[in-house]
Amino acid sequence: MTEIDQNSGKGRALIRWLFAAAFLIAVIASGVFSGLMNKAGLLYLVFGSVATALMGFTGREIVTAFRQAAGVAGAEESLSKSAHFWEAAARNAWVLGALGSALNFTIALGSDSGGIADISNRMIGSFVVTLYGLVLAVICLVPAMKLAGKAEDRRLQGEARPVTEGARPKPIAARTMNIDRIIGYVLFAAVLVLTVLFLIGGQPQSGSLPMDKILLHWPAILVVIGGAIALALFMGAGTGARAWTLGFVMTGLIGLLAGVIQTLFGFVHRDITEVSTALSFIISASSLSLLGLVAVAAPLEDREVMEGRKERSGSLSRLFWAIFPLLTFIFLVLTFIMIVTPMEKPGG
Amino acid sequence: MRVKRKVGKNLDEFLKETFVDDLPPDVAVGMRERIERFRAGKTKSAATSAAWALILRRSAWAVLSILVLVAGILLQGSKSSSPLSDRISALKAEFSSFSTTRR
């Protein structure tokens, strides 16, 4: 490929991105979707995505992925790794969106009620964060698919694998914790804390129920942590980071189903305590499973791929990353419906 | 006893005089094989003990995680209250009374 071709390719890519950005700004400025605005959710998603990218990738890998998304050419291996970065970014955005909704939902529940209509509005407003996550995921999937296509083309053309020894990335010792990852984890913790503080600040608080305790439902925490560690251990070291993905998703799914079943029994028994305990379990178990997925399992799987220990993320892991956040969203909607469904006391 | 020690002393001197140079090749090979076997045995036992330590550590973690899991299930089954569930109870009661009032 000549230099002129490369420059025109970069120019076209830049024009496409500028056009997409202008379209997005115009849509926001039009006010058509003003009812879907959640500033805290948007900031959480953007900074959370940056943090999760740093947790799984080095700064150099991120810069390369951005450059190649902007049209810079690369070898097959480099292109496929950049495609993996964008796919991981899409996955993180989707998982963070569902996690953001769950946290926002919990905070809306814990805030002091300004009337039924007000609290219902706040609970429904929390679902918008999942929508943001989905939109960001779609945006990140575009370069992922393009780069994967280019890498496939290079492979079919039989292009030689990464050129010289000097251009080859330096091998990194397995399971090292470099500075980018530490920054990523610190930033992620900061984003979570600041989002919760921002959301609490914007809502009237219940005096008798402090917010930090509202976020912790111990049975769900014990089940998710215990279940995830047990499953990961039983699957063994050979499975690698996939064991953690499976562990968190499986315990999350079990938590969701057990919670729904307990809720239904609560409705049959006309026992508000049983219903509310089960609903708390659903919210907390799904939040914690998503947190485990995005903060533990996903970065470990990313490192496996980028360090060449695995060719790509497991197909089962990819399926779970797509399905579990969706299920969480559906169960949060069900939880909302079950909270607003009136219950009569026995004989009442 | 004294005779035995004397014989031993003589044997030492005899060996020193006989093997004043390098060991004969066949003896050296035999000794090397014995040393190798001895080393391999030591390494194998170290590897075995490391494997056992790993298994014990993993088993301890597995037992601990299962205990945590069971504790969580029991707590949930006993309908133990938490601030979040209390809040949901209050909200449900509010929604129920609102529905009753509307009727």
Chai-1 contact restraints between the chains, C-beta under 6 A:
chainA,res_idxA,chainB,res_idxB,connection_type,confidence,min_distance_angstrom,max_distance_angstrom,comment,restraint_id
A,L109,B,R87,contact,1.0,0.0,6.0,A-B,restraint_1
A,G110,B,R87,contact,1.0,0.0,6.0,A-B,restraint_2
A,I116,B,F98,contact,1.0,0.0,6.0,A-B,restraint_3
A,L209,B,P83,contact,1.0,0.0,6.0,A-B,restraint_4
A,L209,B,R87,contact,1.0,0.0,6.0,A-B,restraint_5
A,K213,B,P83,contact,1.0,0.0,6.0,A-B,restraint_6
A,I214,B,P83,contact,1.0,0.0,6.0,A-B,restraint_7
A,I214,B,L84,contact,1.0,0.0,6.0,A-B,restraint_8
A,H217,B,S82,contact,1.0,0.0,6.0,A-B,restraint_9
A,H217,B,L84,contact,1.0,0.0,6.0,A-B,restraint_10
A,P219,B,G72,contact,1.0,0.0,6.0,A-B,restraint_11
A,P219,B,L75,contact,1.0,0.0,6.0,A-B,restraint_12
A,P219,B,Q76,contact,1.0,0.0,6.0,A-B,restraint_13
A,L222,B,V68,contact,1.0,0.0,6.0,A-B,restraint_14
A,L222,B,A71,contact,1.0,0.0,6.0,A-B,restraint_15
A,L222,B,G72,contact,1.0,0.0,6.0,A-B,restraint_16
A,V223,B,L69,contact,1.0,0.0,6.0,A-B,restraint_17
A,V223,B,G72,contact,1.0,0.0,6.0,A-B,restraint_18
A,G226,B,S65,contact,1.0,0.0,6.0,A-B,restraint_19
A,G226,B,V68,contact,1.0,0.0,6.0,A-B,restraint_20
A,G226,B,L69,contact,1.0,0.0,6.0,A-B,restraint_21
A,G226,B,G72,contact,1.0,0.0,6.0,A-B,restraint_22
A,G227,B,L69,contact,1.0,0.0,6.0,A-B,restraint_23
A,I229,B,S65,contact,1.0,0.0,6.0,A-B,restraint_24
A,A230,B,S65,contact,1.0,0.0,6.0,A-B,restraint_25
A,A230,B,I66,contact,1.0,0.0,6.0,A-B,restraint_26
A,A230,B,L69,contact,1.0,0.0,6.0,A-B,restraint_27
A,L233,B,R58,contact,1.0,0.0,6.0,A-B,restraint_28
A,L233,B,W61,contact,1.0,0.0,6.0,A-B,restraint_29
A,L233,B,A62,contact,1.0,0.0,6.0,A-B,restraint_30
A,I272,B,S89,contact,1.0,0.0,6.0,A-B,restraint_31
A,I272,B,K92,contact,1.0,0.0,6.0,A-B,restraint_32
A,T273,B,K79,contact,1.0,0.0,6.0,A-B,restraint_33
A,E274,B,K79,contact,1.0,0.0,6.0,A-B,restraint_34
A,S276,B,S85,contact,1.0,0.0,6.0,A-B,restraint_35
A,S276,B,I88,contact,1.0,0.0,6.0,A-B,restraint_36
A,S276,B,S89,contact,1.0,0.0,6.0,A-B,restraint_37
A,T277,B,K79,contact,1.0,0.0,6.0,A-B,restraint_38
A,T277,B,S85,contact,1.0,0.0,6.0,A-B,restraint_39
A,L279,B,I88,contact,1.0,0.0,6.0,A-B,restraint_40
A,S280,B,S82,contact,1.0,0.0,6.0,A-B,restraint_41
A,S280,B,L84,contact,1.0,0.0,6.0,A-B,restraint_42
A,S280,B,S85,contact,1.0,0.0,6.0,A-B,restraint_43
A,F281,B,Q76,contact,1.0,0.0,6.0,A-B,restraint_44
A,I339,B,L91,contact,1.0,0.0,6.0,A-B,restraint_45
A,V340,B,F95,contact,1.0,0.0,6.0,A-B,restraint_46
A,P342,B,F95,contact,1.0,0.0,6.0,A-B,restraint_47
A,P342,B,S96,contact,1.0,0.0,6.0,A-B,restraint_48
A,P342,B,S99,contact,1.0,0.0,6.0,A-B,restraint_49
A,M343,B,S96,contact,1.0,0.0,6.0,A-B,restraint_50
